[in-house]
Amino acid sequence: MIEISLRVYAELNDYLPEELRKKEFKLSLQENSTVNDILLKLGIPKQEVHLVLINSENSLLDRILKHGDRVSIYPIFETIDISPIKIVNITGLIDTHVHLDEIDNLQETFNDARYAGVESIVAVGVNRQSNQKILELAYKCNEIKVYPALGIHPTEINNDEIDVSIKFIKENIDSVIAIGEIGLDFWYNVNKELQYKVFRIQLELAEKYNKPVIIHSRGAWEECFEIVKEYKVDKAIFHWYSGPQNVLEKIVQSGYFISATPALEYSSHHINAVKNVPIEKIVVETDSPVRYKTVDGKTYVAKPKDVIKPVIYISRIKNLPVNEVIKIIKENTIKFFNF
Protein backbone atom coordinates (compact mmCIF):
# COMPACT_ATOMS: atom_id res chain seq x y z
CA MET A 1 0.00 0.00 0.00
CA ILE A 2 0.98 3.63 -0.46
CA GLU A 3 -0.29 6.77 1.20
CA ILE A 4 -0.75 10.11 -0.55
CA SER A 5 -1.91 13.56 0.51
CA LEU A 6 -4.97 14.75 -1.41
CA ARG A 7 -6.96 17.95 -1.76
CA VAL A 8 -10.07 18.36 -3.90
CA TYR A 9 -11.20 21.83 -4.99
CA ALA A 10 -14.44 23.76 -5.59
CA GLU A 11 -17.59 21.82 -6.46
CA LEU A 12 -15.76 18.49 -6.54
CA ASN A 13 -15.90 18.64 -2.73
CA ASP A 14 -19.57 17.72 -3.03
CA TYR A 15 -18.52 14.12 -3.74
CA LEU A 16 -16.58 13.88 -0.45
CA PRO A 17 -17.78 13.16 3.08
CA GLU A 18 -18.29 16.35 5.06
CA GLU A 19 -15.20 15.80 7.21
CA LEU A 20 -12.86 15.67 4.17
CA ARG A 21 -14.12 18.73 2.31
CA LYS A 22 -11.99 21.83 1.67
CA LYS A 23 -8.84 20.48 3.30
CA GLU A 24 -5.89 18.22 2.60
CA PHE A 25 -6.28 14.63 3.82
CA LYS A 26 -4.45 11.30 3.64
CA LEU A 27 -5.60 8.53 1.32
CA SER A 28 -4.35 4.93 1.18
CA LEU A 29 -4.11 3.24 -2.21
CA GLN A 30 -2.78 0.07 -3.77
CA GLU A 31 0.67 0.25 -5.31
CA ASN A 32 0.69 1.31 -9.00
CA SER A 33 -2.54 3.23 -8.49
CA THR A 34 -3.24 6.22 -10.75
CA VAL A 35 -5.29 9.40 -10.45
CA ASN A 36 -8.08 7.48 -12.19
CA ASP A 37 -8.11 5.11 -9.21
CA ILE A 38 -8.50 8.07 -6.82
CA LEU A 39 -11.51 9.30 -8.78
CA LEU A 40 -13.04 5.82 -8.78
CA LYS A 41 -12.49 5.39 -5.05
CA LEU A 42 -14.02 8.77 -4.20
CA GLY A 43 -16.85 8.57 -6.73
CA ILE A 44 -15.74 11.69 -8.62
CA PRO A 45 -16.83 11.54 -12.31
CA LYS A 46 -13.78 11.69 -14.54
CA GLN A 47 -15.50 14.00 -16.99
CA GLU A 48 -15.80 16.69 -14.31
CA VAL A 49 -12.02 16.98 -13.80
CA HIS A 50 -9.93 19.42 -15.83
CA LEU A 51 -6.67 19.70 -13.94
CA VAL A 52 -4.53 17.47 -11.75
CA LEU A 53 -1.36 18.59 -9.95
CA ILE A 54 1.01 16.05 -8.44
CA ASN A 55 3.67 17.64 -6.23
CA SER A 56 2.69 20.97 -7.83
CA GLU A 57 3.40 19.64 -11.33
CA ASN A 58 0.77 19.27 -14.03
CA SER A 59 -0.23 15.65 -14.64
CA LEU A 60 -2.63 13.46 -16.57
CA LEU A 61 -5.05 10.94 -15.12
CA ASP A 62 -3.06 7.81 -15.91
CA ARG A 63 0.10 8.79 -13.99
CA ILE A 64 1.20 6.16 -11.48
CA LEU A 65 1.35 7.53 -7.96
CA LYS A 66 4.16 7.10 -5.43
CA HIS A 67 4.08 6.99 -1.65
CA GLY A 68 4.10 10.51 -0.27
CA ASP A 69 2.79 12.25 -3.39
CA ARG A 70 0.69 15.39 -2.88
CA VAL A 71 -2.25 15.44 -5.30
CA SER A 72 -4.60 18.34 -6.09
CA ILE A 73 -7.70 17.81 -8.23
CA TYR A 74 -9.61 20.69 -9.83
CA PRO A 75 -12.98 20.85 -11.63
CA ILE A 76 -13.77 22.13 -15.12
CA PHE A 77 -12.68 25.72 -15.64
CA GLU A 78 -15.23 27.99 -17.26
CA THR A 79 -13.58 31.39 -17.23
CA ILE A 80 -9.98 30.86 -16.08
CA ASP A 81 -7.24 30.92 -18.73
CA ILE A 82 -5.61 27.53 -18.24
CA SER A 83 -3.48 27.74 -21.38
CA PRO A 84 -0.04 27.35 -19.74
CA ILE A 85 -0.91 23.88 -18.42
CA LYS A 86 -2.18 20.59 -19.73
CA ILE A 87 -5.84 19.92 -19.16
CA VAL A 88 -7.67 16.62 -19.08
CA ASN A 89 -11.05 15.58 -20.40
CA ILE A 90 -10.95 17.99 -23.30
CA THR A 91 -13.51 17.41 -26.04
CA GLY A 92 -14.37 19.08 -29.32
CA LEU A 93 -10.98 19.12 -31.04
CA ILE A 94 -10.78 18.64 -34.82
CA ASP A 95 -7.44 18.22 -36.59
CA THR A 96 -8.05 19.69 -40.05
CA HIS A 97 -4.83 18.55 -41.74
CA VAL A 98 -3.30 15.11 -41.25
CA HIS A 99 -1.26 12.95 -43.64
CA LEU A 100 -2.80 9.82 -42.21
CA ASP A 101 -1.24 7.55 -44.82
CA GLU A 102 2.24 8.52 -43.57
CA ILE A 103 1.62 7.63 -39.92
CA ASP A 104 2.74 4.31 -38.45
CA ASN A 105 0.72 2.52 -35.78
CA LEU A 106 -2.63 4.07 -36.56
CA GLN A 107 -4.41 2.21 -33.76
CA GLU A 108 -2.22 3.87 -31.14
CA THR A 109 -2.53 7.21 -32.96
CA PHE A 110 -6.33 7.06 -32.91
CA ASN A 111 -6.45 5.97 -29.25
CA ASP A 112 -4.13 8.79 -28.20
CA ALA A 113 -6.16 11.28 -30.23
CA ARG A 114 -9.44 10.22 -28.64
CA TYR A 115 -7.92 10.40 -25.16
CA ALA A 116 -6.70 13.93 -25.94
CA GLY A 117 -10.18 15.06 -26.97
CA VAL A 118 -9.91 14.80 -30.75
CA GLU A 119 -13.33 14.08 -32.22
CA SER A 120 -12.42 13.92 -35.90
CA ILE A 121 -9.62 14.28 -38.44
CA VAL A 122 -9.43 15.67 -41.95
CA ALA A 123 -7.02 13.39 -43.80
CA VAL A 124 -5.39 15.05 -46.82
CA GLY A 125 -3.97 13.36 -49.89
CA VAL A 126 -0.91 14.43 -51.87
CA ASN A 127 -0.69 12.05 -54.86
CA ARG A 128 -2.47 9.13 -56.50
CA GLN A 129 -1.24 6.49 -54.04
CA SER A 130 -1.86 8.74 -51.06
CA ASN A 131 -5.39 9.61 -52.18
CA GLN A 132 -6.30 5.96 -52.58
CA LYS A 133 -4.99 5.04 -49.14
CA ILE A 134 -6.73 8.03 -47.51
CA LEU A 135 -10.08 6.89 -48.87
CA GLU A 136 -9.51 3.33 -47.71
CA LEU A 137 -8.61 4.49 -44.21
CA ALA A 138 -11.63 6.79 -44.02
CA TYR A 139 -13.99 3.97 -45.00
CA LYS A 140 -12.70 1.40 -42.53
CA CYS A 141 -11.76 3.59 -39.53
CA ASN A 142 -14.10 3.01 -36.60
CA GLU A 143 -11.98 4.48 -33.82
CA ILE A 144 -12.39 8.11 -34.82
CA LYS A 145 -14.24 9.98 -37.57
CA VAL A 146 -11.97 10.54 -40.58
CA TYR A 147 -13.02 12.91 -43.36
CA PRO A 148 -11.01 12.45 -46.59
CA ALA A 149 -9.70 15.32 -48.72
CA LEU A 150 -8.06 14.39 -52.01
CA GLY A 151 -5.52 16.36 -54.00
CA ILE A 152 -2.16 16.59 -55.72
CA HIS A 153 0.47 18.40 -53.66
CA PRO A 154 2.68 20.77 -55.68
CA THR A 155 5.87 18.91 -54.74
CA GLU A 156 4.30 15.52 -55.47
CA ILE A 157 3.38 16.12 -59.11
CA ASN A 158 4.25 13.23 -61.39
CA ASN A 159 3.73 14.29 -65.00
CA ASP A 160 2.90 10.71 -66.00
CA GLU A 161 0.18 10.40 -63.36
CA ILE A 162 -1.63 13.73 -63.56
CA ASP A 163 -4.52 12.47 -65.68
CA VAL A 164 -5.08 9.30 -63.69
CA SER A 165 -4.84 11.22 -60.40
CA ILE A 166 -7.41 13.80 -61.50
CA LYS A 167 -9.66 11.01 -62.77
CA PHE A 168 -9.48 9.31 -59.37
CA ILE A 169 -10.45 12.53 -57.58
CA LYS A 170 -13.39 13.05 -59.95
CA GLU A 171 -14.61 9.48 -59.50
CA ASN A 172 -14.62 9.88 -55.71
CA ILE A 173 -15.69 13.51 -55.49
CA ASP A 174 -18.90 12.68 -53.61
CA SER A 175 -16.90 10.98 -50.87
CA VAL A 176 -14.53 13.85 -50.10
CA ILE A 177 -14.94 16.77 -47.72
CA ALA A 178 -12.55 19.02 -49.66
CA ILE A 179 -9.93 19.21 -52.42
CA GLY A 180 -6.50 19.22 -50.82
CA GLU A 181 -3.68 19.46 -50.29
CA ILE A 182 -3.17 21.57 -53.42
CA GLY A 183 -1.33 24.76 -54.33
CA LEU A 184 2.14 26.04 -55.17
CA ASP A 185 5.54 25.67 -53.52
CA PHE A 186 8.41 27.84 -54.77
CA TRP A 187 10.91 27.05 -52.01
CA TYR A 188 12.64 24.50 -54.16
CA ASN A 189 13.87 24.25 -57.73
CA VAL A 190 10.56 23.31 -59.30
CA ASN A 191 8.68 23.37 -62.57
CA LYS A 192 6.47 26.36 -61.85
CA GLU A 193 4.44 26.05 -65.01
CA LEU A 194 3.54 22.45 -64.20
CA GLN A 195 2.54 23.48 -60.68
CA TYR A 196 0.33 26.25 -62.05
CA LYS A 197 -1.31 23.83 -64.48
CA VAL A 198 -2.13 21.18 -61.86
CA PHE A 199 -3.28 23.78 -59.32
CA ARG A 200 -5.71 25.29 -61.83
CA ILE A 201 -7.09 21.89 -62.83
CA GLN A 202 -7.89 21.15 -59.19
CA LEU A 203 -9.44 24.55 -58.59
CA GLU A 204 -11.68 23.90 -61.58
CA LEU A 205 -12.81 20.68 -59.85
CA ALA A 206 -13.50 22.56 -56.62
CA GLU A 207 -15.50 25.16 -58.52
CA LYS A 208 -17.46 22.58 -60.51
CA TYR A 209 -18.33 20.38 -57.53
CA ASN A 210 -18.58 23.16 -54.94
CA LYS A 211 -15.85 21.81 -52.69
CA PRO A 212 -13.68 23.73 -50.21
CA VAL A 213 -9.94 23.78 -50.90
CA ILE A 214 -6.93 23.29 -48.62
CA ILE A 215 -4.09 25.41 -49.95
CA HIS A 216 -0.34 24.86 -49.69
CA SER A 217 1.26 28.22 -50.46
CA ARG A 218 4.84 28.07 -49.15
CA GLY A 219 7.00 30.64 -50.92
CA ALA A 220 4.13 31.40 -53.29
CA TRP A 221 1.61 33.04 -51.01
CA GLU A 222 0.52 35.88 -53.30
CA GLU A 223 0.47 33.69 -56.41
CA CYS A 224 -1.77 31.16 -54.65
CA PHE A 225 -4.15 33.83 -53.41
CA GLU A 226 -4.48 35.51 -56.82
CA ILE A 227 -5.19 32.21 -58.58
CA VAL A 228 -7.79 31.10 -56.02
CA LYS A 229 -9.55 34.43 -56.51
CA GLU A 230 -9.91 33.70 -60.24
CA TYR A 231 -12.25 30.81 -59.49
CA LYS A 232 -15.65 30.63 -57.85
CA VAL A 233 -14.27 28.94 -54.77
CA ASP A 234 -16.02 30.30 -51.69
CA LYS A 235 -14.08 28.37 -49.06
CA ALA A 236 -10.31 28.11 -48.82
CA ILE A 237 -7.94 27.34 -45.96
CA PHE A 238 -4.42 28.69 -46.38
CA HIS A 239 -2.69 25.89 -44.52
CA TRP A 240 0.00 26.80 -41.95
CA TYR A 241 0.07 30.39 -43.20
CA SER A 242 3.40 32.14 -42.54
CA GLY A 243 3.50 34.57 -45.44
CA PRO A 244 3.52 38.35 -45.80
CA GLN A 245 1.07 40.63 -44.03
CA ASN A 246 -0.29 42.27 -47.19
CA VAL A 247 -1.37 38.88 -48.60
CA LEU A 248 -2.82 37.89 -45.23
CA GLU A 249 -5.00 40.99 -45.29
CA LYS A 250 -6.33 40.00 -48.73
CA ILE A 251 -7.04 36.49 -47.47
CA VAL A 252 -9.07 37.84 -44.55
CA GLN A 253 -10.91 40.40 -46.70
CA SER A 254 -11.90 37.61 -49.09
CA GLY A 255 -13.41 35.56 -46.27
CA TYR A 256 -10.85 32.78 -46.45
CA PHE A 257 -9.38 30.92 -43.48
CA ILE A 258 -5.91 30.13 -42.21
CA SER A 259 -4.89 27.14 -40.12
CA ALA A 260 -2.80 27.31 -36.96
CA THR A 261 -0.23 24.62 -36.13
CA PRO A 262 2.09 23.73 -33.24
CA ALA A 263 4.68 25.95 -34.97
CA LEU A 264 3.09 28.76 -32.96
CA GLU A 265 5.56 27.75 -30.27
CA TYR A 266 8.50 29.19 -32.22
CA SER A 267 7.60 30.66 -35.63
CA SER A 268 7.35 34.46 -35.49
CA HIS A 269 5.79 34.61 -38.97
CA HIS A 270 3.11 32.08 -38.01
CA ILE A 271 2.44 33.87 -34.71
CA ASN A 272 2.06 37.16 -36.56
CA ALA A 273 -0.49 35.60 -38.90
CA VAL A 274 -2.63 34.29 -36.04
CA LYS A 275 -2.41 37.64 -34.26
CA ASN A 276 -3.75 39.44 -37.31
CA VAL A 277 -6.60 37.13 -38.27
CA PRO A 278 -9.97 37.13 -36.46
CA ILE A 279 -10.35 33.94 -34.46
CA GLU A 280 -13.53 33.28 -36.44
CA LYS A 281 -11.32 32.66 -39.49
CA ILE A 282 -8.93 30.18 -37.87
CA VAL A 283 -8.95 26.38 -37.74
CA VAL A 284 -6.29 24.16 -36.15
CA GLU A 285 -4.16 21.32 -37.45
CA THR A 286 -1.00 19.31 -36.83
CA ASP A 287 0.11 18.46 -40.38
CA SER A 288 1.06 15.12 -38.85
CA PRO A 289 3.51 13.48 -39.04
CA VAL A 290 5.61 16.60 -39.65
CA ARG A 291 8.47 17.30 -37.24
CA TYR A 292 8.24 20.45 -35.08
CA LYS A 293 10.79 22.28 -32.97
CA THR A 294 10.44 23.32 -29.35
CA VAL A 295 11.75 26.42 -27.65
CA ASP A 296 14.51 24.40 -25.97
CA GLY A 297 15.88 23.23 -29.32
CA LYS A 298 14.42 19.72 -29.30
CA THR A 299 12.15 18.26 -31.98
CA TYR A 300 9.20 15.89 -32.02
CA VAL A 301 7.03 14.18 -34.62
CA ALA A 302 3.48 15.48 -34.43
CA LYS A 303 0.40 13.32 -34.13
CA PRO A 304 -3.27 14.36 -34.12
CA LYS A 305 -3.28 14.42 -30.29
CA ASP A 306 -0.99 17.46 -30.53
CA VAL A 307 -3.76 19.60 -32.03
CA ILE A 308 -4.35 20.93 -28.50
CA LYS A 309 -1.03 22.80 -28.83
CA PRO A 310 -2.15 25.41 -31.38
CA VAL A 311 -5.32 25.83 -29.31
CA ILE A 312 -3.21 26.64 -26.26
CA TYR A 313 -1.12 29.19 -28.16
CA ILE A 314 -4.19 30.78 -29.71
CA SER A 315 -5.62 31.20 -26.21
CA ARG A 316 -2.50 33.10 -25.20
CA ILE A 317 -2.33 35.20 -28.37
CA LYS A 318 -6.02 36.12 -28.28
CA ASN A 319 -6.20 36.29 -24.47
CA LEU A 320 -9.13 33.88 -24.32
CA PRO A 321 -9.80 30.86 -22.09
CA VAL A 322 -8.94 27.51 -23.65
CA ASN A 323 -12.50 26.20 -23.42
CA GLU A 324 -13.75 29.24 -25.34
CA VAL A 325 -11.08 28.83 -28.03
CA ILE A 326 -12.04 25.18 -28.47
CA LYS A 327 -15.71 26.11 -28.86
CA ILE A 328 -15.02 28.85 -31.44
CA ILE A 329 -12.54 26.78 -33.45
CA LYS A 330 -14.92 23.83 -33.57
CA GLU A 331 -17.73 26.07 -34.81
CA ASN A 332 -15.38 27.50 -37.47
CA THR A 333 -14.41 24.03 -38.65
CA ILE A 334 -17.95 22.74 -38.86
CA LYS A 335 -19.00 25.84 -40.76
CA PHE A 336 -16.11 25.56 -43.20
CA PHE A 337 -16.39 21.86 -44.02
CA ASN A 338 -20.15 21.60 -43.50
CA PHE A 339 -19.81 18.47 -41.35
N, C-alpha and C positions, 0 to 999 in steps of 0.2 A: 504493500500500500504506500501511497504518497500523500502528503498533506500540502495544500496550497492555501494562499490567502486570496479571498475573492471579495470584490465589491461590484454591485449591480446598480445602475443609475436610472434616474427618472422613472418613467412609467413601468419599466421592467420590474421594479420593486413590487408591483402588484402581484407577481407570481410567487413571491417569497412569503414565508411565515412572518408575522408581525415582528417577532424578536430579531429578525435578520435584516430588516429593511433599513436602507440609508446608512449602512455602516459596513466596515470591513469585517469579514468573519472567516473562520477556518473551514475547509471542506476536505474530507478524505475521499480519495479516488483510487481505483486500481492503477497499477503501473501501466504505462503506455496509453493512458487516457488522453483524450483531446478536448478542445473546447466544446466540440459537439456533444461529448459525453456529459459535460457540465450542464449544458442546456437540457439534455434529456433527463438528467437526474433532478433538475429543479423545475422541469415542466415549462421552460421558456421556449416559445415557438421560434425556430431558427429564422423564419422569415421576418421577424421583428427586430433582428439584430443587425446593426450597420457598422459597428466598430468594436474591435477587441484589442486591448493592450495587454501584453505580457511583459512584466518588468519594465513598464513604460515604453515598450517598443510595439509598433503596429504588427498585428498578426492576423492570420486567417484561421478559419474554424477547425482545420484539420491538423493544426500543430500539436505535436506530442508534448505533454506537460512534464515538468520535472518537480521533484520534491522542493518545496520552498518558493515556487513561483508565485508572483503576485499578479493576479488577473483582474482586469477591469472590463466590464461589458456594458456597452451603450446601445440605446435604441436607435431607430431610424431618425436621421436628421431631416428636418423639413426646411429650415432656413439658415442653418450654419454652413459656411463654406468649408467643406471637408477635403478640398482638393489636394492638400499636401500629403494626405495619407491614403493608404489602401482602404477600401470599404468592401464589406461583404454583403451578399444577398442583393447585388445589383441586378436589375432587369431592364429590358428595353433597348439593349445595344444592337446595332446593325452595322456589320462591317461591309462597306459598299464596294470594296475592291480587293479581291483575293485571287491569287493564281493557284487555285485549288489543285490543279493537275501537277504542280511542282512540289507539293508538300508530301513528305513521307509520314507514315503512321497516321492516317486520317482518323482512325477511331479515337486515338488519344487526343488529336487536335480538336475533334468535335466535342469530346467529353470536357476538355479543358475550357473550350469556348462556352459551353452551356453553364458550367460552374461559375464562369466569370460574368454571366449575365447576357451573353450573346444570344439573341433570338433567331437571327437569320444572317445569311451571307450572300453577297452578290459575287458570283464566281465569273471572272473575265477570261476570255480566250485571246490568244495572240497569233495563232496560225491554224492550219487545217487540222493537224493532229491534236492540238490543244483544244480547239473548239469541239471536236468529237468527244474527247475525254470529259470535258466540262459537262456536256449534255448527259453523258452516261452517269456521271456522278450525281448530277441533279435529280435524275430519274430514280436512282436507287438509294439515295441517302434518306435514312429515316431518323437519324440522330438529331438533325438540325435542319431547318428549312434552307435550301440552297436555290437561289434564283440565277439562272444562267444568262450571261451576256456574251455574245459571239462577235469576233472581229479579227482583223489582221493588224497587228502591231507594226508601226513603221520600221522597226529594226528587224522584223521577222519576215519581211516580204521575200518570197521566193517567186521569181518571175515565171517559173514553170508551173506554179500551183495557184496563181491568182484566180484564174477562171473557175477551177474546181473548188477553191475556197469560198468564193462568192456564191457559187451555186449551192454549196452546203448551207451557207447562212440563209439564203433565200428559202431553201426547202424546209428549214426549221424556224422560220421567222415567227411563227405563231407560238413557239415554245420559249422565246427569249424575252427577257425583261428590258433589254437595251442592246444597242450596237456598241461593242467596245471590247478591247481597248484599241482605239484607232487614233490617228493623228499624224504628227510630224516630229522628227527628232533630228536636229542639226548639230548635235554635239560631236558626232563622229563623221568620218569621211564616207558620205552616203550618196546615193543616187537620188537627188532631190526631186527630179522630174518623176521618177517612179513612185516616190512617196506621195507627191501631189496627186498623181493619177489614182492610186489605190485609195487614198483618203477621200477623194471626190466620189468615187464609185460607192463607197460605204455611206457617205452622207446622202447620196441619192436614194439608197435603200432606206435609210432612216426617214427621209422625207416621204418616200412612197408609202411606207408601212407605219408611219407615225410612231416611230420609236425614239426614246431618248438616246443620247450618245455620251460615251465616256471618253474624254479627250486626253491624249498624251501630247504634251506641247513643249517638251524640254528643248530649250535653245531655239524654239520656233513659236514663241508665244503669240506674237502679233500676227504671224502668217496663219496660224491655226484659227485665231479669232476671226480674222477677215474672211477666211474661207467658210467657216461655219455660218457666218452672217449671210452668205450668198444663198443659202438654202433655207427652206421653210422648216427649220428644226427648232421647235419651241423650247426643248429641254436639253441642256448640255451641262455636264460636270467637267470642269477643268481640273483633272486629277493632279493632286500634290502640287498645287500651283505655287511657284517660287519665282515668278517672272516680274517684269517691271510694273511700276505703279500705274503708269498711264494705260497699259493694256488691262490691268485689273479693274480700273474704273470703267472701262468700256464693257467688260464682262458683267459687272454689277448693273450697269445701266441697261444692259440688254436682258436682264432677268436670269442670267445663267448662274450656276453654282460653282463653288470650288470645294475640294475635299481637303480635310486636315488629317495629317498623319502623325505618328510618333516623332517625326523629325522636328516637331515643335520644341523638343527638348534642347535643340542645338542650332537649328537653321535660322539665321536672322531674316533671310528673305521669306521663308515660309511663315515665320512669326509675324512679319510685317503684313503679309497677305491676310492672315486671319484677323489681325487688328483692324484692317481697313475694309472688311466685308461684314455686312450685317449678319448676325448669327442665323437669321432666317434663310440665309443663302449658303449655309455650310452643312456638309455631311462629313462623316468620319470614315476612315479606312486604315488598313494596315499595309496594303500592298504585299501581303505575305506571299512568299517567304523571303522578302528582301531583308538585307542586313542593315541595322541602324547603329548609330553611335550613341554613346552616353556622355554626359558632361565630364566624367572621370576618365575618358579616353578608351573605355572598353567598347565592345560591340556585341550585338545579339541578333539572332535570326527571329524575325517577327512571326507571330501566329495570330489567328483571329482573336484570341483572348486578350491580346495587347491593344485592342481597339479602345479600351478604357483610357489609355494614355493620352491620345489627343483630346478626349473629353476632359480630362483633368487639366490639361494645359489651356484649353479653351475657357474653362471655368476661371482660371487665374487671369487670362488676358482680358476677358469680358467682365470680370468681377461678379460672377454669378455662382450660386451654389451648384454643386455637381448634379443633384437631382433635377434641378431646373434645366441645366444644359442637356441632360439625357432626354428629358421630355421634349424640348424644342428640336433637338437633332433628330429624334425619332419621327416627329411630325414632319420635318423637312423631307426626310427620306421617303416616308410613305407618300407624301404629296408628289415628290419627284418621280418615283418609279410606279406610282399608282398600284401599290400592293393590294 
